[in-house]
Amino acid sequence: MMSNLGYQFADSIGWSHAAAITTGQWLARFTGFDMFVLYMGAFFVLAYSPLKSFILGTPKDFWPEKVTKLNKHGMPANAMWIQAAVVGIMVVLIAFGGRNAKELYNVLTLMANVSTTIPYLFLVGAYPFFNRNDKIEKPYVFFKNKTAMWTVSIVVFVVLALAVVFTLVQPIIEHAYMDAFWTIIGPVVFGVIAILMFSRYERKEKAKQAEDNDSDAKLG
């Protein structure tokens, strides 16, 4: 696309055919380098930011002790290695499905679109209830009008939900069933893992509370 843009631009201002082709090639190269830099920055952000939010921002007992352990630099190194292993295994499984680089990139793009959008659904869905809870201290409130807050929240939630649904449905409509499988399986598998981990955390908290109650009863 960028190569064609450079070619058409050079041709429209009267440059020669050879110059137009060269302009298109250099514009495509510049765009490729620009995207490489952007993707490298996004790679480091996406590799650490979710772990920081999910692991360091949740109760420590929610995760296995090894996962929350920090190295000397204050980084959850074990969790990052686990994440790298999971992503590597998924890429290998998709690649060994007989796909070329273009198809592999397309599947990974679909999976990334879904995995990066679904968390915002939970954030947007929870925001109105967070805003209405007067027990939570809010140093800054953007929406002071409740009607505006509900309207914006509902519109954003619907737009995000439709984006996820169409991303999941499009491969099925195009009969790309393997693409649909890999796009859907991610949220399903990790959703099940999250439910199991939360159930485990609830059991631990109930057991800990029962022990505390027994200790209080004995002391009483």
C-alpha positions as CSV (number, residue, x, y, z in Angstrom):
1,M,0.0,0.0,0.0
2,M,2.8,2.4,1.0
3,S,4.8,1.4,-2.1
4,N,1.8,2.2,-4.3
5,L,1.3,5.5,-2.5
6,G,4.9,6.5,-3.2
7,Y,4.6,5.4,-6.9
8,Q,1.3,7.3,-7.5
9,F,2.6,10.4,-5.7
10,A,5.8,10.5,-7.8
11,D,3.8,9.8,-11.0
12,S,1.3,12.5,-10.3
13,I,4.0,15.2,-10.0
14,G,5.6,14.2,-13.3
15,W,8.6,12.1,-12.2
16,S,9.8,9.3,-14.5
17,H,8.6,5.8,-14.2
18,A,11.9,4.6,-12.7
19,A,11.9,7.5,-10.2
20,A,8.3,6.6,-9.2
21,I,9.1,3.0,-8.6
22,T,12.2,4.0,-6.5
23,T,10.0,6.4,-4.5
24,G,7.5,3.7,-3.8
25,Q,10.3,1.3,-2.7
26,W,11.9,3.8,-0.3
27,L,8.5,4.8,1.2
28,A,7.7,1.2,1.8
29,R,11.1,0.7,3.4
30,F,10.7,3.7,5.6
31,T,7.2,2.5,6.7
32,G,8.6,-0.9,7.4
33,F,11.4,0.5,9.6
34,D,8.9,2.8,11.4
35,M,6.6,-0.2,12.1
36,F,9.6,-2.2,13.3
37,V,10.4,0.5,15.9
38,L,6.8,0.8,17.0
39,Y,6.4,-3.0,17.3
40,M,9.6,-3.3,19.3
41,G,8.3,-0.6,21.7
42,A,4.9,-2.4,21.9
43,F,6.6,-5.7,22.5
44,F,8.4,-4.5,25.6
45,V,5.2,-2.8,26.9
46,L,3.0,-5.9,26.3
47,A,5.6,-8.3,27.7
48,Y,5.7,-6.6,31.1
49,S,2.7,-4.3,31.6
50,P,0.0,-7.0,31.9
51,L,2.2,-9.0,34.3
52,K,2.7,-5.9,36.4
53,S,-1.0,-5.3,36.5
54,F,-2.2,-8.9,37.0
55,I,0.6,-10.2,39.3
56,L,1.8,-7.2,41.3
57,G,-1.7,-5.6,41.4
58,T,-3.6,-8.6,42.8
59,P,-3.5,-10.3,46.2
60,K,-0.2,-12.2,46.6
61,D,-2.0,-15.4,47.6
62,F,-3.9,-15.5,44.3
63,W,-0.8,-16.7,42.5
64,P,1.6,-19.5,43.3
65,E,4.6,-18.3,45.4
66,K,7.1,-18.9,42.6
67,V,5.1,-16.7,40.1
68,T,5.1,-13.6,42.4
69,K,8.8,-13.9,43.3
70,L,10.8,-10.8,42.2
71,N,14.4,-10.9,41.1
72,K,17.1,-8.4,42.3
73,H,15.8,-5.9,39.8
74,G,12.3,-6.0,41.2
75,M,10.9,-7.9,38.1
76,P,8.7,-11.0,38.2
77,A,11.3,-12.9,36.2
78,N,9.7,-16.3,36.7
79,A,6.3,-15.0,35.5
80,M,7.9,-13.5,32.4
81,W,9.7,-16.8,31.6
82,I,6.4,-18.6,32.0
83,Q,4.7,-16.1,29.7
84,A,7.5,-16.5,27.1
85,A,7.1,-20.3,27.2
86,V,3.4,-20.2,26.8
87,V,3.6,-17.7,23.8
88,G,6.4,-19.8,22.3
89,I,4.4,-23.0,22.5
90,M,1.4,-21.4,20.9
91,V,3.4,-20.0,18.1
92,V,5.0,-23.4,17.5
93,L,1.7,-25.1,17.5
94,I,0.2,-22.7,15.0
95,A,3.4,-22.8,12.8
96,F,3.4,-26.6,12.7
97,G,-0.2,-26.5,11.4
98,G,1.3,-26.1,7.9
99,R,0.9,-22.3,7.7
100,N,3.1,-19.9,5.9
101,A,4.4,-16.7,7.4
102,K,1.6,-14.5,6.2
103,E,-1.1,-16.8,7.6
104,L,0.8,-17.2,10.9
105,Y,1.0,-13.4,11.2
106,N,-2.7,-13.1,10.4
107,V,-3.6,-15.6,13.2
108,L,-1.3,-13.9,15.7
109,T,-2.9,-10.5,14.8
110,L,-6.4,-11.9,15.4
111,M,-5.4,-13.4,18.7
112,A,-3.7,-10.1,19.7
113,N,-6.8,-8.1,18.8
114,V,-9.0,-10.2,21.0
115,S,-6.6,-10.6,23.9
116,T,-5.9,-6.8,24.1
117,T,-9.6,-5.8,23.7
118,I,-11.3,-8.2,26.2
119,P,-9.6,-6.7,29.3
120,Y,-11.0,-3.3,28.4
121,L,-14.5,-4.8,28.4
122,F,-14.2,-5.6,32.0
123,L,-12.7,-2.2,32.8
124,V,-15.5,-0.4,31.0
125,G,-18.2,-2.6,32.4
126,A,-16.9,-2.1,35.9
127,Y,-16.4,1.7,35.6
128,P,-20.1,2.7,36.2
129,F,-20.3,0.7,39.4
130,F,-16.9,2.1,40.5
131,N,-18.1,5.6,39.8
132,R,-21.3,5.0,41.8
133,N,-19.5,3.6,44.9
134,D,-19.1,6.5,47.2
135,K,-17.1,4.4,49.6
136,I,-14.1,4.4,47.2
137,E,-12.0,7.5,47.4
138,K,-11.7,9.2,44.0
139,P,-9.1,12.0,43.8
140,Y,-10.3,12.9,40.3
141,V,-13.8,12.4,38.8
142,F,-14.2,13.0,35.1
143,F,-17.9,12.2,34.7
144,K,-19.9,14.1,37.4
145,N,-23.2,13.7,35.5
146,K,-24.5,10.2,36.0
147,T,-26.5,10.1,32.7
148,A,-23.4,11.1,30.7
149,M,-21.3,8.5,32.5
150,W,-23.8,5.7,31.8
151,T,-24.2,6.8,28.1
152,V,-20.5,6.9,27.4
153,S,-19.9,3.6,29.3
154,I,-22.6,1.8,27.4
155,V,-21.5,3.1,24.0
156,V,-17.9,2.2,24.6
157,F,-18.8,-1.2,26.0
158,V,-21.0,-2.0,22.9
159,V,-18.4,-0.9,20.5
160,L,-15.7,-3.0,22.1
161,A,-18.1,-6.0,22.4
162,L,-19.0,-5.8,18.7
163,A,-15.3,-5.5,17.8
164,V,-14.6,-8.7,19.7
165,V,-17.6,-10.5,18.2
166,F,-16.8,-9.6,14.6
167,T,-13.2,-10.5,15.1
168,L,-14.3,-14.0,16.3
169,V,-17.0,-14.4,13.7
170,Q,-15.2,-13.1,10.6
171,P,-12.9,-16.2,10.2
172,I,-16.0,-18.5,10.5
173,I,-17.8,-16.5,7.7
174,E,-14.7,-16.8,5.5
175,H,-14.5,-20.6,6.3
176,A,-11.1,-20.1,7.9
177,Y,-12.0,-22.5,10.7
178,M,-8.4,-22.9,12.0
179,D,-8.1,-19.2,12.3
180,A,-11.4,-19.1,14.2
181,F,-10.2,-21.9,16.4
182,W,-7.0,-20.2,17.4
183,T,-8.7,-16.9,17.9
184,I,-11.4,-18.3,20.2
185,I,-9.3,-20.9,22.1
186,G,-7.2,-18.2,23.8
187,P,-9.9,-16.4,25.7
188,V,-11.6,-19.7,26.5
189,V,-8.5,-21.5,27.9
190,F,-7.2,-18.5,29.8
191,G,-10.7,-17.8,31.1
192,V,-11.0,-21.3,32.5
193,I,-7.5,-21.0,34.1
194,A,-8.5,-17.7,35.7
195,I,-11.7,-19.2,37.1
196,L,-9.8,-22.2,38.5
197,M,-7.2,-19.9,40.1
198,F,-9.9,-17.7,41.6
199,S,-11.6,-20.7,43.1
200,R,-8.3,-21.8,44.6
201,Y,-7.8,-18.4,46.1
202,E,-11.3,-18.3,47.6
203,R,-10.7,-21.7,49.2
204,K,-7.4,-20.5,50.7
205,E,-9.1,-17.4,52.0
206,K,-11.9,-19.3,53.6
207,A,-9.5,-21.8,55.2
208,K,-7.4,-18.9,56.5
209,Q,-10.5,-17.1,57.9
210,A,-11.6,-20.4,59.5
211,E,-8.2,-20.7,61.2
212,D,-8.3,-17.1,62.4
213,N,-11.8,-17.7,63.9
214,D,-10.6,-20.9,65.6
215,S,-7.6,-19.0,67.0
216,D,-9.9,-16.2,68.3
217,A,-12.2,-18.7,69.8
218,K,-9.4,-20.4,71.7
219,L,-8.0,-17.1,72.9
220,G,-11.5,-16.1,74.0
